[in-house]
Amino acid sequence: MPTTHASTATALIADDDAFFRMALSAILTARLGVREVLEAGSLDEAVERLSAHPEVTFALFDLAMPGMDSAASLRGVRDCFPKIKVAVVSGSQRRGDILAALEAGAHGYVPKSLGVVELPNALRRIMDGAIFVPPSLAELPAAEKPAAEPGAGPACPEGLTPRQRDVLELLVRGLSNKEIARTLDIGEGTVKVHMAALFRGLGVSTRAAAAAVGARLLEAAPAR
């Protein structure tokens, strides 16, 4: 039985590979309960579809299709359609591409190489509000990992205060600042202060990137 996502009645797949679009469409409808899937083979076509169909709530983009100069092109999509949840489904697993997509506002990064079980699960997590990135993000050489600013402390859970780790764990779960404040019984202003410290410590500048890097660090850290 597919899981029905009432908030994702219509989705868009933007990829110049027609066969991959067909396969991904089948996953969205048969496995994830999406009622209608629109398709586009270029960035321009994707923007046209999104403009003509305001009911779209979830969009998947390939980074190598015509019109997509780089992951930065996603920033324009996010600016024009801020209510749409956007994710990348790409053949690239390069760290730079993953972080660039997250910095541009993508809600997740799914490699095309994932298997028939892992790929639907990854899409489901993104549709449910989590940030998904491939495990390889935490397996790259240390020299490629973002460095923390001087005085910010090491970018690892052991370098965080107990409250900062609490905030990071809730951020990874997809909670908003208001929800984090309510869960921890602290003010939203206090949450923002902890967020600023986390961003500096993790070497990122967006919630998505902080959640992605933080998730991998928390998975690797010993349980409290």
Contacts in CASP RR format, 6 or more apart in sequence:
PFRMAT RR
TARGET T0000
AUTHOR 0000-0000-0000
METHOD contacts of the structure
MODEL  1
MPTTHASTATALIADDDAFFRMALSAILTARLGVREVLEAGSLDEAVERL
SAHPEVTFALFDLAMPGMDSAASLRGVRDCFPKIKVAVVSGSQRRGDILA
ALEAGAHGYVPKSLGVVELPNALRRIMDGAIFVPPSLAELPAAEKPAAEP
GAGPACPEGLTPRQRDVLELLVRGLSNKEIARTLDIGEGTVKVHMAALFR
GLGVSTRAAAAAVGARLLEAAPAR
2 29 0 8 1.000
2 30 0 8 1.000
2 31 0 8 1.000
2 32 0 8 1.000
2 33 0 8 1.000
3 31 0 8 1.000
3 32 0 8 1.000
3 33 0 8 1.000
3 124 0 8 1.000
4 33 0 8 1.000
5 32 0 8 1.000
5 33 0 8 1.000
5 34 0 8 1.000
5 58 0 8 1.000
5 127 0 8 1.000
5 128 0 8 1.000
7 57 0 8 1.000
8 32 0 8 1.000
8 33 0 8 1.000
8 34 0 8 1.000
8 57 0 8 1.000
8 58 0 8 1.000
8 85 0 8 1.000
8 127 0 8 1.000
9 34 0 8 1.000
9 35 0 8 1.000
9 36 0 8 1.000
9 55 0 8 1.000
9 57 0 8 1.000
10 34 0 8 1.000
10 35 0 8 1.000
10 36 0 8 1.000
10 37 0 8 1.000
10 38 0 8 1.000
10 53 0 8 1.000
10 55 0 8 1.000
10 56 0 8 1.000
10 57 0 8 1.000
10 58 0 8 1.000
11 28 0 8 1.000
11 34 0 8 1.000
11 36 0 8 1.000
11 37 0 8 1.000
11 38 0 8 1.000
11 56 0 8 1.000
11 57 0 8 1.000
11 58 0 8 1.000
11 59 0 8 1.000
11 60 0 8 1.000
12 37 0 8 1.000
12 38 0 8 1.000
12 39 0 8 1.000
12 40 0 8 1.000
12 46 0 8 1.000
12 49 0 8 1.000
12 50 0 8 1.000
12 53 0 8 1.000
12 56 0 8 1.000
12 58 0 8 1.000
12 59 0 8 1.000
12 60 0 8 1.000
13 21 0 8 1.000
13 24 0 8 1.000
13 25 0 8 1.000
13 28 0 8 1.000
13 37 0 8 1.000
13 38 0 8 1.000
13 39 0 8 1.000
13 40 0 8 1.000
13 59 0 8 1.000
13 60 0 8 1.000
14 39 0 8 1.000
14 40 0 8 1.000
14 41 0 8 1.000
14 42 0 8 1.000
14 43 0 8 1.000
14 45 0 8 1.000
14 46 0 8 1.000
14 49 0 8 1.000
14 59 0 8 1.000
14 60 0 8 1.000
14 61 0 8 1.000
14 62 0 8 1.000
14 65 0 8 1.000
15 21 0 8 1.000
15 24 0 8 1.000
15 40 0 8 1.000
15 41 0 8 1.000
15 60 0 8 1.000
15 61 0 8 1.000
15 62 0 8 1.000
15 65 0 8 1.000
15 89 0 8 1.000
16 41 0 8 1.000
16 42 0 8 1.000
16 62 0 8 1.000
16 64 0 8 1.000
16 65 0 8 1.000
16 66 0 8 1.000
17 62 0 8 1.000
18 41 0 8 1.000
20 62 0 8 1.000
20 112 0 8 1.000
21 39 0 8 1.000
21 41 0 8 1.000
24 60 0 8 1.000
24 89 0 8 1.000
25 37 0 8 1.000
25 39 0 8 1.000
27 119 0 8 1.000
27 120 0 8 1.000
27 123 0 8 1.000
28 34 0 8 1.000
28 37 0 8 1.000
28 123 0 8 1.000
29 35 0 8 1.000
29 37 0 8 1.000
31 120 0 8 1.000
32 120 0 8 1.000
32 123 0 8 1.000
32 124 0 8 1.000
32 127 0 8 1.000
34 58 0 8 1.000
38 49 0 8 1.000
38 53 0 8 1.000
38 56 0 8 1.000
39 49 0 8 1.000
40 46 0 8 1.000
40 48 0 8 1.000
40 49 0 8 1.000
41 65 0 8 1.000
41 66 0 8 1.000
42 65 0 8 1.000
42 66 0 8 1.000
42 67 0 8 1.000
42 68 0 8 1.000
43 61 0 8 1.000
43 65 0 8 1.000
43 66 0 8 1.000
43 67 0 8 1.000
43 68 0 8 1.000
43 73 0 8 1.000
44 66 0 8 1.000
44 67 0 8 1.000
46 59 0 8 1.000
46 61 0 8 1.000
46 77 0 8 1.000
47 77 0 8 1.000
47 80 0 8 1.000
49 56 0 8 1.000
50 56 0 8 1.000
50 59 0 8 1.000
50 77 0 8 1.000
50 80 0 8 1.000
50 81 0 8 1.000
50 84 0 8 1.000
56 81 0 8 1.000
56 84 0 8 1.000
57 83 0 8 1.000
57 84 0 8 1.000
57 85 0 8 1.000
58 84 0 8 1.000
58 85 0 8 1.000
58 87 0 8 1.000
58 127 0 8 1.000
59 77 0 8 1.000
59 81 0 8 1.000
59 84 0 8 1.000
59 85 0 8 1.000
59 86 0 8 1.000
59 87 0 8 1.000
60 86 0 8 1.000
60 87 0 8 1.000
60 88 0 8 1.000
60 89 0 8 1.000
60 110 0 8 1.000
60 123 0 8 1.000
61 68 0 8 1.000
61 74 0 8 1.000
61 77 0 8 1.000
61 86 0 8 1.000
61 87 0 8 1.000
61 88 0 8 1.000
61 89 0 8 1.000
61 106 0 8 1.000
62 68 0 8 1.000
62 88 0 8 1.000
62 89 0 8 1.000
62 90 0 8 1.000
62 91 0 8 1.000
63 70 0 8 1.000
63 71 0 8 1.000
63 88 0 8 1.000
63 90 0 8 1.000
63 91 0 8 1.000
63 92 0 8 1.000
63 97 0 8 1.000
63 101 0 8 1.000
64 90 0 8 1.000
64 91 0 8 1.000
64 92 0 8 1.000
67 73 0 8 1.000
70 100 0 8 1.000
71 88 0 8 1.000
71 97 0 8 1.000
71 100 0 8 1.000
71 101 0 8 1.000
71 103 0 8 1.000
71 104 0 8 1.000
71 106 0 8 1.000
72 100 0 8 1.000
72 104 0 8 1.000
73 104 0 8 1.000
74 86 0 8 1.000
74 88 0 8 1.000
74 101 0 8 1.000
74 104 0 8 1.000
74 105 0 8 1.000
74 106 0 8 1.000
75 104 0 8 1.000
75 105 0 8 1.000
77 84 0 8 1.000
77 86 0 8 1.000
78 86 0 8 1.000
78 104 0 8 1.000
78 105 0 8 1.000
78 106 0 8 1.000
85 107 0 8 1.000
85 126 0 8 1.000
85 127 0 8 1.000
85 129 0 8 1.000
86 105 0 8 1.000
86 106 0 8 1.000
86 107 0 8 1.000
87 106 0 8 1.000
87 107 0 8 1.000
87 108 0 8 1.000
87 109 0 8 1.000
87 110 0 8 1.000
87 123 0 8 1.000
87 126 0 8 1.000
87 132 0 8 1.000
88 101 0 8 1.000
88 106 0 8 1.000
88 108 0 8 1.000
88 109 0 8 1.000
88 110 0 8 1.000
89 110 0 8 1.000
89 111 0 8 1.000
89 112 0 8 1.000
90 97 0 8 1.000
90 101 0 8 1.000
90 109 0 8 1.000
90 110 0 8 1.000
90 111 0 8 1.000
90 112 0 8 1.000
91 111 0 8 1.000
91 112 0 8 1.000
91 113 0 8 1.000
92 111 0 8 1.000
93 111 0 8 1.000
93 113 0 8 1.000
93 134 0 8 1.000
93 136 0 8 1.000
95 136 0 8 1.000
95 137 0 8 1.000
95 140 0 8 1.000
95 144 0 8 1.000
97 109 0 8 1.000
98 109 0 8 1.000
98 133 0 8 1.000
98 134 0 8 1.000
98 137 0 8 1.000
98 212 0 8 1.000
99 146 0 8 1.000
99 204 0 8 1.000
99 209 0 8 1.000
99 212 0 8 1.000
101 108 0 8 1.000
101 109 0 8 1.000
102 108 0 8 1.000
102 109 0 8 1.000
102 131 0 8 1.000
102 133 0 8 1.000
102 204 0 8 1.000
102 206 0 8 1.000
102 208 0 8 1.000
102 209 0 8 1.000
102 212 0 8 1.000
103 204 0 8 1.000
103 205 0 8 1.000
103 206 0 8 1.000
103 208 0 8 1.000
103 209 0 8 1.000
105 206 0 8 1.000
105 208 0 8 1.000
106 208 0 8 1.000
107 126 0 8 1.000
107 129 0 8 1.000
107 131 0 8 1.000
107 208 0 8 1.000
108 126 0 8 1.000
108 131 0 8 1.000
108 132 0 8 1.000
108 133 0 8 1.000
108 208 0 8 1.000
108 212 0 8 1.000
109 132 0 8 1.000
109 133 0 8 1.000
109 134 0 8 1.000
109 212 0 8 1.000
110 119 0 8 1.000
110 122 0 8 1.000
110 123 0 8 1.000
110 126 0 8 1.000
110 132 0 8 1.000
110 134 0 8 1.000
111 134 0 8 1.000
111 136 0 8 1.000
114 122 0 8 1.000
114 134 0 8 1.000
122 132 0 8 1.000
125 132 0 8 1.000
126 132 0 8 1.000
129 174 0 8 1.000
130 172 0 8 1.000
130 173 0 8 1.000
130 174 0 8 1.000
130 211 0 8 1.000
131 172 0 8 1.000
131 174 0 8 1.000
131 208 0 8 1.000
131 211 0 8 1.000
131 212 0 8 1.000
131 215 0 8 1.000
133 212 0 8 1.000
133 215 0 8 1.000
133 216 0 8 1.000
135 216 0 8 1.000
137 212 0 8 1.000
137 213 0 8 1.000
137 216 0 8 1.000
138 216 0 8 1.000
138 217 0 8 1.000
138 219 0 8 1.000
138 220 0 8 1.000
145 155 0 8 1.000
146 155 0 8 1.000
146 202 0 8 1.000
146 203 0 8 1.000
146 204 0 8 1.000
146 213 0 8 1.000
147 155 0 8 1.000
147 203 0 8 1.000
148 154 0 8 1.000
148 155 0 8 1.000
148 200 0 8 1.000
148 201 0 8 1.000
148 202 0 8 1.000
148 203 0 8 1.000
149 200 0 8 1.000
149 201 0 8 1.000
149 203 0 8 1.000
152 197 0 8 1.000
152 200 0 8 1.000
152 201 0 8 1.000
152 203 0 8 1.000
153 159 0 8 1.000
153 201 0 8 1.000
154 201 0 8 1.000
155 201 0 8 1.000
155 202 0 8 1.000
155 203 0 8 1.000
155 213 0 8 1.000
155 217 0 8 1.000
156 217 0 8 1.000
156 221 0 8 1.000
157 165 0 8 1.000
157 168 0 8 1.000
157 217 0 8 1.000
157 218 0 8 1.000
157 221 0 8 1.000
158 221 0 8 1.000
160 168 0 8 1.000
160 198 0 8 1.000
163 184 0 8 1.000
163 186 0 8 1.000
163 194 0 8 1.000
164 194 0 8 1.000
164 197 0 8 1.000
164 198 0 8 1.000
165 218 0 8 1.000
165 224 0 8 1.000
166 184 0 8 1.000
167 180 0 8 1.000
167 184 0 8 1.000
167 191 0 8 1.000
167 194 0 8 1.000
167 195 0 8 1.000
167 198 0 8 1.000
168 198 0 8 1.000
168 210 0 8 1.000
168 214 0 8 1.000
168 218 0 8 1.000
169 218 0 8 1.000
170 179 0 8 1.000
170 180 0 8 1.000
170 183 0 8 1.000
170 184 0 8 1.000
171 180 0 8 1.000
171 195 0 8 1.000
171 198 0 8 1.000
171 207 0 8 1.000
171 210 0 8 1.000
171 211 0 8 1.000
171 214 0 8 1.000
172 211 0 8 1.000
172 214 0 8 1.000
172 215 0 8 1.000
172 218 0 8 1.000
174 211 0 8 1.000
175 183 0 8 1.000
177 188 0 8 1.000
177 189 0 8 1.000
177 191 0 8 1.000
177 192 0 8 1.000
177 195 0 8 1.000
178 188 0 8 1.000
180 191 0 8 1.000
181 187 0 8 1.000
181 188 0 8 1.000
181 189 0 8 1.000
181 190 0 8 1.000
181 191 0 8 1.000
184 191 0 8 1.000
195 207 0 8 1.000
195 210 0 8 1.000
198 210 0 8 1.000
199 205 0 8 1.000
199 210 0 8 1.000
202 209 0 8 1.000
202 210 0 8 1.000
202 213 0 8 1.000
202 214 0 8 1.000
202 217 0 8 1.000
203 213 0 8 1.000
204 210 0 8 1.000
204 213 0 8 1.000
END
